[in-house]
Amino acid sequence: MIKKTLLFIGLSLAVVSLKAQKRDTLQISTENINPNALREGTHRYLVYFKMKKDSVRTQTQFWTRKVTKGNFNGKPTIEIYQEWEDKDSIMHIVKTISDIKTMQTFFHQTWWKIPVSRTSTAKTVNLTTVDFTNKTVEYNGKFLSDTTSGRQAKSIWEGYQSSKDKFFLNWHSDLEIFPMLPYKDGLTFVIPFYDPGTASNYQKVAYTVTGSSVLTGYNDQKIDCWLLVHEEKGNKEVFWISKKTNEVLKLEQEVNGRIYRYKIKLGFSV
């Protein structure tokens, strides 16, 4: 009798544990994001790398991100315009137009100016336009299809194909997506992400709220933040999300224990 009772208690605890695990994981969909939490206006970030934890900063960039409301083919939208500067020029421009209620992407265009090779100072320009309404992908002036050849172009097309007929959030706008999430200590978000115009495929990515931390801002202001962590083999990202404004204020990323990347939201800039 005692053994049966203990077995019953053990099974009951196991069921409770499984239910708790289920409650603590949230599959992100249109029903549990809040686009109204996104702050309109211009936001800027300082981005830099360290090749060791205690080394000097390198590869400094400034990211400008403008969030506005608009209209696309008669539908209310949120437009996110990004402009990334490196040490001597604009290196990246992005225009993303998404549905104002669901954040499903209607249109996404990326422009890159990148070095031809690691040993060359010459740069080349790549332009990719993904039109989800008309179901077209254009890469450097050519429309892609199942017959497209060339490794990069083919990978971009296959990435687009992986997202067809699926709800996804735009991974290139992650700093704008994170403010929309319903934060709770210990909760794991499973986000359906896709980065249009890249070789990245549609995938579901886990981010966990591991607790809280306080950042000290200007005039010794104490900013209470959620800690949002994404971790996979060789990569760990920790985001500081303001509990008051939902903005991403800081990122610390560690890659293979050797490379460190940081994003710091600027309080003001010109």
N, C-alpha and C positions, 0 to 999 in steps of 0.2 A: 504493500500500500504506500509506504514512504517513497519507494522508488518511482511509483506511478505519479505521485504528487510532485516529486522533484522534476520528473520528465515533463509534466504539464506546465510547471512554472518555467522550465527552460524553453519550451516551445513558445509560450506566451511572450517571454522576453525577446525571443528571436523575432516574433511577428512585430512587436513594438519597435524593435531596432530597425527592421526593414521599412516600416511605415515612416519612421523618423528620417531614414536615409532618403526615402522618396520625397518627403516634405522638404528636405534641405537641398534638393536639386530642382531647379526651375528651367524648363525648356522655354527659351525666349521666343515669343510670337507677337503678333499684332495686339494681342489681348493684354500683355503685361509690360509694354513699353509706354513711356509718357513723353511724346515729342514736345509738349508744353514746357517741360523742364529745361529744354535747350535755350540758352541765352543768345538772343540776336546781337549783332554788332561785330566788331573787329577784335580778334584775340591773337596774341603773339606768344611764341615759345622760343626759348633758347635751347638749342639741341647741340650736344657735343659728345665726344667719345674719350675714353681713356684706355690705353693699351695695357695698363695694369691698374689695380685698385688705387694705388697712391702715385700714379704717374701724372704728367702734365695733361691738360686738356688739348684735344686736337680735333680736326675736321668740324670746326664750329659752323653751325647753321642757324639762321633765323627763319622761323615759320610764321607766316601771316595767314590767318584763317578767318574769313568773313562769312557770317551766317545771316541770311536774309530770307524773308518770305516772298513768294512770287506766284507765277502762274505758268503752267506748261500744258499746251493743248487743251486749255479750258479747265484744268485741274489745279487746285491750290497746292503749292509746293513749298519745300524748304530747299534753298540753294546754298551749297557750301563751296566757297571759292578759296583755294589754297595757293600760296606762292612761297616757295622755299628759296632762300638765298644762301649761297656759300660765301667763301672769302672774297670773291671778285665778281660775281654775276648771279642772275636768277637761274637756277638749275632745274626747277620743277614747277609746273603750273597745273592745277587740277580744277575742273568744274564738275560738280555733282548736283543733279536735280532729283529730288525724291518726293514721294507723296507725303503730304503734311501730316496725315493720320497714321500711316503704316510704316513710313520710311523706306518703302520699296523703291529702288532706284529706277527712274525713267531714262536718265541720260547721264553718261559719265565720259569725260574727255580728259586725257592726260598728255602733257607735253614734258619731255625730258631733254636736257642737254647734258650729255655724259661724255667722259673721256673715251677715245677710241680704244685705248689700251692703258694698262697700268704704267707703261713706260713712255707714253706719248702725252704731250700737252694739248694736242688737237682734240676737238670735241665734235660729237655728232648729235643730231636732233632726231628724236623719235616722237611721233604723234599718233595716238590711238583714240578712236571714238567708238563708244559702245552705245547704240541706240536701242533700248529694250522695247520701245513702242513699235518701231519698224523692224525689229529683230535683225539688226545689221551690226557688223563689227568692221571698222576700217582701220587699217594699220599702214602708216606711211603712204597714204593715197590709194591703197588697194583694199577692196572689199574681200573679206575672208570667207571661206566655205570649206566643205568637207574635202575638197580637192586641193586645198592650200598646201604648198610645200614650204620648206625652210623651217628650221627648228623653232625659232622664236615665234614666228607668225602662227605656226601650227599649234604651239603650246597655248597661245592666247586664245585661239579658236576653240580648242578643247576645254579650256577653262570656262569659256562662255557657255559651251554646250552643257557642261556639268551643272550649270545654274538654271537652265531652262525649266519653266513651269514650277519653280520652287520659290518659296518665300525666303529671302535672305536680307541681311543687313550689310551695308557697304563697309568692308574692312578698312578701306582707305580713309574712312571718316570715323575711325574708332574713337577719337577724342571727342567727337560729337555724339556718338552712340552711347558711350558709358554714362553720361549724365541722365539718360532716359531710363535707366534700370532701377528696379525697386529694391534698394539695399536693405540688407538684414544680416546681422552677424552670423557667420557660419553657413550662409547660403551660397550654393554654387550655381552660376548661370551657365547654361549650355546655349551658346549663341550660334545661329546659322550664318556664317560669314562667307563672303565672296569678295575678292578684290578685282573688279572689272579691268580688262585691258592688260592683265598680267598672266603669267603662266600658272598662277595659283588656282586650284580648283575650289568649288563649293565644299565647305566642310563645317562640322559642328565643333566649336571650340569651347573648352571649359575655363571659366574664370571664377575664383572663389573669394568671397569676402572673409578675410581671415581675422578681422578685428578692427581696431581703431588706432590712430596715432595723431599727435598734435604737431603741426608745422608752425614755426614762428615766422611771422611776416613783418612788414614795415611797422615801425613804432611799437615793436614788441607785441604785435597782435597775435593771439593764439588762435590757430585755425584747426578746429576738430575735423578729422578726415576719416573716411573709410579706407581700409587697405584692400585693394583688389589685386589678386595674384593669379597669374597664368604661368604654368610651369610644364615643361616637356624636356626630353633629353637634350642636354646641352644649352638650354635656354630657360631663364627665369625672369619674369617681368613683375614688378611691383608698382602699382599705380596708387597715388594719393588722391582721393575724391572728396572734395569739400562737402560736409554734411549740410551746410547752409545753402550753398548755391549749386551743388551737384557738379561743379566744374572739375576737370582733371587739372590738378595743380602741379603734379610731379610724377615722373617715371624714373625708376632705376631698373636697368636691364643688365643681366650678366649672361655672357655667351661663352660657354665652355671654360668658365673660370679664368678667362684670359682677356676678354674684351668687355668693356663696360660702356653702356650708352645711357645718357641722361636727357630728359626733357623737363624744362622748368618754365612754368607759365609766368610771363612778365606782368607785373602789376600795371605798368604803363610804358609806353614807348612812342617814338616819333618816326 
